[in-house]
């Protein structure tokens, strides 16, 4: 039997714990490669606020996404599940209402939950947030009618609204002040299409650092430059959020995690499972717990975000739907390994494909279920000046061997890379007998994960939405695509 004094003490302790729970902020870049900022060694992209964020917190050097595709990546993050288990594994599929998200768990525990910027998750889970300030992303999708048939975008946003970040600080300012809060702040930068002169002192051609699988032409350098400029614009808004947190006196007990939803929107980057597609910048600032200027080289995955935030919020009853691992111990002990492998996938994104990847801290194994299909980039990348330059050089016979990957068929069913000796993953070691043991180890890890998570290649392939050479919409675009649920109901696929 608890006396009145004991009850008062317990109530006071519970109140103190509630008041000291950290505020949680996710800042999500849209299509930003892991090493395209100064904290990760880029010599010229102007990202002073990301640099300050890393200097005040922890930089993760081996952070990965479960997929390099916008909406499936976000669906995976918010549900804490691998894309093929979210019911939203293909581009533009909404998250089903039956999915559990970490956001409602925070909300039930007393957090105020808000989202501002790009949404891209469908309508069924909007009620998991107390407030959503969504920007119009229809400019990322080709319209119907003549403009769509010609492969033309219709711009729906102007000026700073194109960043997707203009509601971030107002939401911080106008939130309820009597609760801990969680914010999902999702940029549109640096997603295509690009505009010129969006920042002062735009990137110069001589400042561009090209990936070796992209040709060095003026058009490609200019394309990279516009991408750099959008990263710099995004960086400005990161600084505005940090400044507002400081002005509200919340710095010490507010955790900020900055990362990207997928890689650079260029051929052989976005929608691939190479590191340029699935590796992400990942910076955590939380002065109360995280040592300034620290770094972590251990593997983490975006599927780990959900259980980790719930752990940090002190929520013990998390259920069993989350498939990731709690990485919160790394914030104070960055040398402690929490996982041996990360796993990633590629599904339909404008074009059909089915690819899976397993990576440890050195090696990457890739399985291509459809080796007969070329590695066509996403539609926005396929319409880019970079891909146009690559096609022109290919027509002239001037495209270098390591730049031909988006066009080659058949692809190997298996790929193996040493990411330390070969960071751009250009030399496939799968057929090298000296790496037979490594290949078998990585293949076994893939098969174990595949069985555990119930992954499989669909019985039917989904039609491409665009022509792989011209980028023009195909007939498939004007008829509904079969999602898996409808295929099962029609008896066309296994449940």
C-alpha positions as CSV (number, residue, x, y, z in Angstrom):
1,X,0.0,0.0,0.0
2,X,1.5,3.4,-1.1
3,X,1.0,6.3,1.3
4,X,0.2,9.8,0.2
5,X,3.8,11.0,0.4
6,X,4.9,8.0,-1.7
7,X,2.3,8.7,-4.3
8,X,3.3,12.4,-4.5
9,X,6.9,11.4,-5.0
10,X,6.0,9.0,-7.8
11,X,3.8,11.7,-9.4
12,X,6.6,14.2,-9.2
13,X,9.1,11.7,-10.7
14,X,6.8,10.9,-13.5
15,X,6.3,14.7,-14.2
16,X,10.0,15.3,-14.2
17,X,10.6,12.4,-16.7
18,X,7.8,13.7,-18.9
19,X,9.3,17.2,-18.9
20,X,12.9,15.9,-19.7
21,X,11.9,13.7,-22.6
22,X,13.8,15.0,-25.6
23,X,12.2,16.9,-28.4
24,X,12.7,15.0,-31.6
25,X,13.3,16.5,-35.1
26,X,13.9,14.7,-38.3
27,X,15.2,16.8,-41.2
28,X,14.9,14.9,-44.5
29,X,16.7,16.0,-47.6
30,X,15.1,14.9,-50.9
31,X,17.6,13.1,-53.3
32,X,21.0,14.1,-51.6
33,X,24.0,11.9,-51.9
34,X,25.8,11.0,-48.7
35,X,29.1,12.8,-49.5
36,X,27.7,15.9,-51.1
37,X,28.3,18.3,-48.1
38,X,31.3,19.6,-46.3
39,X,30.9,17.4,-43.2
40,X,31.6,14.5,-45.5
41,X,34.6,16.0,-47.2
42,X,33.1,17.7,-50.2
43,X,35.5,20.6,-51.0
44,X,33.1,23.1,-52.6
45,X,29.4,22.7,-51.8
46,X,28.4,25.5,-49.5
47,X,26.9,23.8,-46.5
48,X,28.0,25.9,-43.5
49,X,25.0,24.9,-41.3
50,X,25.4,21.2,-41.9
51,X,29.1,21.7,-41.0
52,X,28.1,23.4,-37.7
53,X,25.5,20.6,-37.0
54,X,28.3,18.0,-37.4
55,X,30.7,20.0,-35.3
56,X,28.1,20.2,-32.5
57,X,27.1,16.6,-32.8
58,X,27.9,13.1,-34.2
59,X,28.5,12.3,-37.9
60,X,27.7,8.8,-39.0
61,X,29.9,7.4,-41.7
62,X,28.1,4.2,-42.5
63,X,24.4,5.1,-42.6
64,X,22.2,3.5,-45.2
65,X,18.6,3.6,-46.5
66,X,16.4,0.6,-47.2
67,X,15.7,1.8,-50.7
68,X,16.8,4.6,-53.0
69,X,13.3,5.7,-54.0
70,X,11.4,8.7,-52.5
71,X,8.0,7.5,-51.2
72,X,9.0,3.9,-50.4
73,X,12.0,5.2,-48.4
74,X,9.7,7.5,-46.4
75,X,7.2,4.7,-45.9
76,X,10.0,2.5,-44.6
77,X,11.2,5.1,-42.2
78,X,7.9,6.0,-40.7
79,X,6.8,2.3,-40.2
80,X,10.2,1.0,-39.2
81,X,9.8,-1.8,-41.8
82,X,11.5,-2.9,-44.9
83,X,9.8,-1.5,-48.0
84,X,8.4,-4.8,-49.2
85,X,6.6,-5.1,-45.8
86,X,5.0,-1.6,-45.7
87,X,2.4,-2.2,-48.5
88,X,4.0,0.8,-50.1
89,X,7.1,-0.6,-51.7
90,X,6.6,1.0,-55.1
91,X,6.8,4.7,-56.0
92,X,3.7,6.7,-55.1
93,X,2.0,3.9,-53.3
94,X,0.3,5.2,-50.1
95,X,1.0,3.7,-46.7
96,X,-2.0,1.5,-45.8
97,X,-4.1,2.4,-42.8
98,X,-3.3,-0.8,-41.0
99,X,0.4,0.0,-40.8
100,X,1.7,1.1,-37.4
101,X,4.0,4.1,-37.4
102,X,6.3,5.4,-34.6
103,X,4.5,8.7,-34.8
104,X,1.3,7.5,-33.3
105,X,3.3,5.9,-30.5
106,X,4.9,9.2,-29.7
107,X,1.5,10.9,-29.9
108,X,-0.1,8.4,-27.5
109,X,2.8,9.0,-25.1
110,X,2.0,12.7,-25.0
111,X,4.2,14.2,-27.8
112,X,2.8,16.8,-30.1
113,X,3.5,15.6,-33.6
114,X,3.8,17.8,-36.7
115,X,5.0,17.4,-40.3
116,X,6.0,20.2,-42.7
117,X,7.1,20.1,-46.3
118,X,7.0,17.1,-48.6
119,X,4.5,14.5,-47.6
120,X,4.4,11.7,-50.2
121,X,2.9,9.1,-47.8
122,X,-0.8,9.0,-48.8
123,X,-3.9,9.9,-46.9
124,X,-4.4,6.9,-44.6
125,X,-1.9,7.9,-42.0
126,X,-2.4,11.6,-41.9
127,X,-4.2,11.2,-38.5
128,X,-1.0,10.0,-36.9
129,X,0.1,13.7,-36.8
130,X,-1.5,16.5,-34.9
131,X,-0.8,18.9,-37.8
132,X,0.5,18.6,-41.4
133,X,1.6,21.5,-43.5
134,X,2.1,19.9,-46.9
135,X,3.6,21.5,-49.9
136,X,2.4,20.7,-53.4
137,X,4.7,18.1,-55.1
138,X,2.7,17.6,-58.2
139,X,5.4,19.4,-60.1
140,X,7.6,16.3,-59.6
141,X,5.2,14.2,-61.6
142,X,4.4,14.5,-65.3
143,X,0.9,15.9,-65.9
144,X,-1.7,14.2,-68.1
145,X,-2.6,15.4,-71.5
146,X,-0.3,16.9,-74.1
147,X,2.3,18.1,-71.6
148,X,2.6,14.6,-70.1
149,X,2.9,13.0,-73.6
150,X,5.7,15.4,-74.4
151,X,7.5,14.6,-71.1
152,X,7.1,18.2,-69.8
153,X,6.7,19.2,-66.1
154,X,4.3,21.9,-65.0
155,X,6.0,24.0,-62.3
156,X,3.6,24.4,-59.3
157,X,5.9,26.2,-56.9
158,X,7.8,29.5,-57.2
159,X,10.7,31.1,-55.3
160,X,11.6,29.8,-51.9
161,X,8.5,27.6,-51.8
162,X,10.4,25.3,-54.2
163,X,12.6,24.3,-51.3
164,X,9.7,22.7,-49.4
165,X,11.1,24.2,-46.2
166,X,9.3,27.5,-45.7
167,X,6.8,26.1,-43.1
168,X,9.5,24.5,-40.9
169,X,10.2,27.5,-38.6
170,X,6.6,28.7,-38.5
171,X,5.5,25.2,-37.3
172,X,8.2,25.4,-34.6
173,X,7.0,28.8,-33.5
174,X,3.3,28.0,-33.5
175,X,3.4,24.5,-31.9
176,X,1.8,23.9,-28.4
177,X,4.4,24.9,-25.8
178,X,3.2,22.5,-23.1
179,X,4.3,19.2,-24.6
180,X,7.4,17.6,-25.9
181,X,7.3,17.6,-29.7
182,X,8.2,15.5,-32.7
183,X,8.7,17.2,-36.1
184,X,9.0,15.5,-39.5
185,X,10.6,18.3,-41.6
186,X,10.8,17.2,-45.2
187,X,12.5,19.3,-47.9
188,X,11.9,19.2,-51.7
189,X,15.6,20.2,-52.2
190,X,17.6,18.9,-54.0
191,X,15.0,17.0,-56.1
192,X,14.7,17.8,-59.8
193,X,13.6,19.8,-61.8
194,X,16.2,22.6,-61.2
195,X,16.1,26.4,-61.6
196,X,19.0,28.7,-62.1
197,X,20.2,31.4,-59.8
198,X,18.4,30.2,-56.7
199,X,21.2,31.3,-54.4
200,X,23.9,34.0,-54.3
201,X,27.2,32.8,-55.7
202,X,26.0,29.7,-57.6
203,X,28.4,26.8,-58.0
204,X,31.0,27.3,-60.6
205,X,32.0,24.6,-63.2
206,X,35.5,24.3,-61.9
207,X,34.1,23.5,-58.4
208,X,32.2,20.4,-59.6
209,X,33.4,17.0,-58.4
210,X,32.1,14.4,-60.9
211,X,31.5,10.8,-60.2
212,X,33.8,8.7,-62.5
213,X,30.7,7.0,-64.1
214,X,29.5,10.4,-65.4
215,X,31.2,12.0,-68.4
216,X,33.0,15.3,-68.0
217,X,31.2,17.7,-70.3
218,X,30.0,21.3,-69.8
219,X,26.4,20.0,-69.7
220,X,27.1,17.5,-67.0
221,X,29.0,20.1,-64.9
222,X,26.2,22.6,-65.2
223,X,23.7,19.9,-64.2
224,X,25.7,19.1,-61.1
225,X,26.0,22.8,-60.3
226,X,22.3,23.3,-60.1
227,X,22.1,20.2,-57.8
228,X,24.8,21.8,-55.6
229,X,22.8,25.0,-55.4
230,X,19.7,23.3,-54.1
231,X,21.8,21.6,-51.4
232,X,23.0,25.0,-50.4
233,X,19.5,26.3,-50.2
234,X,18.5,23.4,-48.1
235,X,21.4,24.1,-45.8
236,X,20.1,27.6,-45.2
237,X,16.9,26.2,-43.8
238,X,18.7,23.7,-41.6
239,X,20.4,26.7,-40.1
240,X,17.1,28.5,-39.5
241,X,15.7,25.5,-37.6
242,X,18.8,25.3,-35.4
243,X,18.6,29.0,-34.7
244,X,14.9,28.8,-33.8
245,X,15.6,26.0,-31.4
246,X,18.3,28.1,-29.8
247,X,16.0,31.1,-29.5
248,X,13.4,29.0,-27.7
249,X,16.0,27.8,-25.2
250,X,15.5,24.1,-26.3
251,X,18.9,23.3,-27.6
252,X,20.2,21.0,-25.0
253,X,17.2,18.6,-24.9
254,X,16.3,18.6,-28.6
255,X,17.6,15.8,-30.8
256,X,18.0,16.8,-34.5
257,X,18.7,14.0,-37.0
258,X,19.5,15.1,-40.6
259,X,19.5,12.6,-43.4
260,X,18.3,12.0,-47.0
261,X,15.6,9.8,-48.4
262,X,17.7,8.6,-51.3
263,X,20.8,9.3,-53.3
264,X,21.8,11.9,-55.9
265,X,19.2,12.2,-58.8
266,X,21.6,11.2,-61.5
267,X,22.1,8.1,-63.6
268,X,23.5,5.2,-61.6
269,X,22.8,6.9,-58.3
270,X,19.1,7.4,-57.4
271,X,17.0,4.2,-57.6
272,X,20.2,2.0,-57.5
273,X,21.5,0.0,-54.5
274,X,25.0,1.3,-55.0
275,X,26.3,3.5,-52.2
276,X,25.6,6.6,-54.3
277,X,21.9,5.6,-54.1
278,X,21.5,4.1,-50.6
279,X,24.2,5.6,-48.4
280,X,23.0,8.7,-46.7
281,X,24.4,11.7,-44.7
282,X,23.3,11.1,-41.1
283,X,24.1,13.8,-38.5
284,X,22.8,13.8,-35.0
285,X,22.9,16.8,-32.7
286,X,21.7,16.5,-29.1
287,X,23.9,18.4,-26.7
288,X,22.5,16.6,-23.6
289,X,23.8,13.3,-24.8
290,X,25.9,13.5,-27.9
291,X,29.6,14.6,-27.7
292,X,30.3,17.5,-30.0
293,X,32.5,16.7,-33.0
294,X,32.2,13.0,-32.6
295,X,31.9,10.3,-35.4
296,X,30.5,6.8,-35.7
297,X,31.7,4.3,-38.2
298,X,29.2,1.5,-37.3
299,X,26.4,0.4,-39.6
300,X,23.0,2.0,-39.1
301,X,19.9,1.8,-41.3
302,X,16.9,4.0,-41.8
303,X,14.8,1.2,-40.6
304,X,16.4,1.7,-37.2
305,X,15.0,5.2,-36.8
306,X,11.6,4.2,-35.6
307,X,12.6,2.0,-32.7
308,X,15.4,4.3,-31.7
309,X,13.2,7.4,-31.4
310,X,10.7,5.5,-29.3
311,X,13.5,4.3,-27.1
312,X,14.8,7.8,-26.6
313,X,11.3,9.0,-25.8
314,X,11.2,6.3,-23.0
315,X,8.4,4.3,-24.7
316,X,8.9,0.7,-23.7
317,X,5.7,-0.8,-25.2
318,X,6.6,-0.6,-28.9
319,X,4.9,-3.8,-30.1
320,X,6.5,-6.2,-32.6
321,X,5.9,-4.5,-36.0
322,X,9.2,-2.6,-36.1
323,X,12.0,-4.5,-38.0
324,X,14.9,-2.2,-37.2
325,X,17.3,-2.0,-34.3
326,X,17.7,0.6,-31.6
327,X,20.8,2.6,-32.5
328,X,20.5,5.0,-29.5
329,X,23.4,3.4,-27.7
330,X,25.7,4.6,-30.4
331,X,25.0,8.2,-29.4
332,X,27.1,7.7,-26.3
333,X,29.2,4.7,-27.4
334,X,29.9,5.1,-31.1
335,X,32.2,2.1,-31.3
336,X,29.6,-0.4,-30.2
337,X,28.4,-2.5,-33.2
338,X,24.6,-2.9,-33.3
339,X,24.4,-4.8,-36.7
340,X,26.6,-6.8,-39.0
341,X,24.7,-6.1,-42.2
342,X,22.4,-3.5,-43.7
343,X,19.8,-4.5,-46.3
344,X,18.4,-2.5,-49.2
345,X,16.0,-3.1,-52.1
346,X,14.9,-1.7,-55.4
347,X,11.3,-2.1,-56.7
348,X,9.3,-0.5,-59.5
349,X,10.2,3.2,-59.8
350,X,9.0,4.6,-63.2
351,X,10.6,1.4,-64.7
352,X,10.3,-2.2,-63.6
353,X,13.2,-3.7,-61.6
354,X,13.7,-6.0,-58.6
355,X,17.1,-5.7,-56.9
356,X,18.3,-6.6,-53.4
357,X,21.6,-5.7,-51.6
358,X,23.4,-6.7,-48.5
359,X,26.3,-4.7,-47.1
360,X,28.7,-5.0,-44.2
361,X,31.3,-2.4,-43.3
362,X,33.4,-3.5,-46.3
363,X,31.6,-5.6,-48.9
364,X,28.4,-5.1,-50.9
365,X,26.4,-8.0,-52.4
366,X,23.8,-7.3,-55.0
367,X,21.2,-9.7,-56.5
368,X,19.4,-8.7,-59.7
369,X,16.2,-10.7,-60.2
370,X,15.6,-9.3,-63.7
371,X,19.1,-9.3,-65.3
372,X,17.5,-8.9,-68.7
373,X,16.5,-5.3,-67.9
374,X,18.9,-2.4,-68.2
375,X,19.7,-0.3,-65.2
376,X,17.6,2.6,-66.5
377,X,17.6,5.6,-64.2
378,X,14.5,7.2,-62.7
379,X,12.4,9.2,-65.1
380,X,13.7,12.5,-63.7
381,X,17.3,11.4,-64.0
382,X,16.6,10.0,-67.5
383,X,15.4,13.4,-68.7
384,X,18.4,15.2,-67.2
385,X,21.2,16.9,-69.2
386,X,23.6,14.3,-67.7
387,X,21.7,11.4,-69.2
388,X,21.2,13.2,-72.5
389,X,25.0,13.8,-72.6
390,X,25.6,10.1,-71.9
391,X,23.2,9.0,-74.7
392,X,24.9,11.4,-77.1
393,X,28.4,10.0,-76.3
394,X,27.1,6.5,-76.5
395,X,25.8,7.2,-80.0
396,X,29.3,8.4,-81.0
397,X,31.0,5.4,-79.4
398,X,32.7,7.8,-76.9
399,X,31.1,6.6,-73.7
400,X,33.7,5.0,-71.5
401,X,33.2,1.4,-70.4
402,X,32.6,2.2,-66.7
403,X,29.9,4.8,-67.8
404,X,27.8,2.3,-69.8
405,X,26.0,0.6,-66.9
406,X,22.6,2.3,-67.4
407,X,22.5,0.8,-70.9
408,X,23.9,-2.7,-70.5
409,X,21.9,-5.9,-70.9
410,X,22.1,-8.5,-69.7
411,X,23.3,-7.5,-66.2
412,X,25.0,-10.0,-64.0
413,X,22.6,-11.8,-61.6
414,X,25.1,-11.2,-58.8
415,X,27.5,-8.4,-58.0
416,X,30.1,-8.1,-55.3
417,X,32.1,-5.0,-54.4
418,X,34.9,-4.1,-52.0
419,X,33.7,-0.7,-51.0
420,X,36.9,0.3,-49.4
421,X,39.2,-0.5,-52.3
422,X,36.5,0.4,-54.9
423,X,34.2,3.0,-53.4
424,X,32.4,3.7,-56.6
425,X,31.6,0.0,-57.1
426,X,33.0,-0.3,-60.6
427,X,34.8,-3.7,-60.3
428,X,32.5,-6.7,-59.9
429,X,34.2,-9.4,-57.9
430,X,31.4,-12.0,-58.0
431,X,33.3,-14.2,-60.4
432,X,36.7,-13.7,-58.8
433,X,37.6,-17.0,-57.1
434,X,39.7,-15.1,-54.5
435,X,36.5,-13.7,-53.2
436,X,34.4,-16.9,-53.2
437,X,34.2,-17.2,-49.4
438,X,33.1,-13.5,-49.2
439,X,30.5,-14.1,-51.9
440,X,29.0,-17.1,-50.1
441,X,28.9,-15.3,-46.8
442,X,27.1,-12.3,-48.3
443,X,24.8,-14.5,-50.3
444,X,23.9,-16.5,-47.2
445,X,23.1,-13.2,-45.3
446,X,20.8,-12.2,-48.1
447,X,18.9,-15.5,-48.2
448,X,18.5,-15.4,-44.4
449,X,17.1,-11.9,-44.5
450,X,14.9,-12.7,-47.5
451,X,13.3,-15.6,-45.6
452,X,13.0,-13.7,-42.4
453,X,11.2,-10.8,-43.9
454,X,9.1,-12.7,-46.4
455,X,10.6,-11.1,-49.5
456,X,10.1,-12.5,-53.0
457,X,10.2,-11.4,-56.6
458,X,6.6,-10.8,-57.9
459,X,5.1,-13.4,-60.2
460,X,4.1,-10.6,-62.7
461,X,6.2,-7.7,-63.8
462,X,4.8,-4.2,-63.8
463,X,4.8,-2.3,-67.0
464,X,7.3,0.6,-67.5
465,X,5.6,4.0,-67.2
466,X,8.0,5.7,-69.6
467,X,10.1,4.7,-72.7
468,X,13.6,3.8,-71.5
469,X,15.3,5.7,-74.2
470,X,13.2,8.8,-74.7
471,X,11.6,9.2,-71.3
472,X,8.2,9.8,-73.0
473,X,5.2,8.3,-71.1
474,X,4.0,5.0,-72.4
475,X,0.5,3.6,-72.7
476,X,1.1,2.0,-69.2
477,X,0.8,5.5,-67.7
478,X,-2.8,5.9,-68.6
479,X,-4.0,2.6,-67.2
480,X,-4.0,1.7,-63.5
481,X,-1.1,-0.4,-62.3
482,X,-1.8,-3.6,-60.4
483,X,-0.8,-3.4,-56.8
484,X,-0.1,-6.7,-55.0
485,X,-3.4,-6.7,-53.1
486,X,-5.4,-6.5,-56.3
487,X,-3.2,-9.1,-57.9
488,X,-3.8,-11.5,-55.0
489,X,-7.6,-10.8,-55.2
490,X,-7.5,-11.6,-58.9
491,X,-5.6,-14.8,-58.3
492,X,-2.6,-13.5,-60.3
493,X,-0.1,-13.6,-57.4
494,X,0.6,-15.5,-54.2
495,X,-0.7,-13.8,-51.0
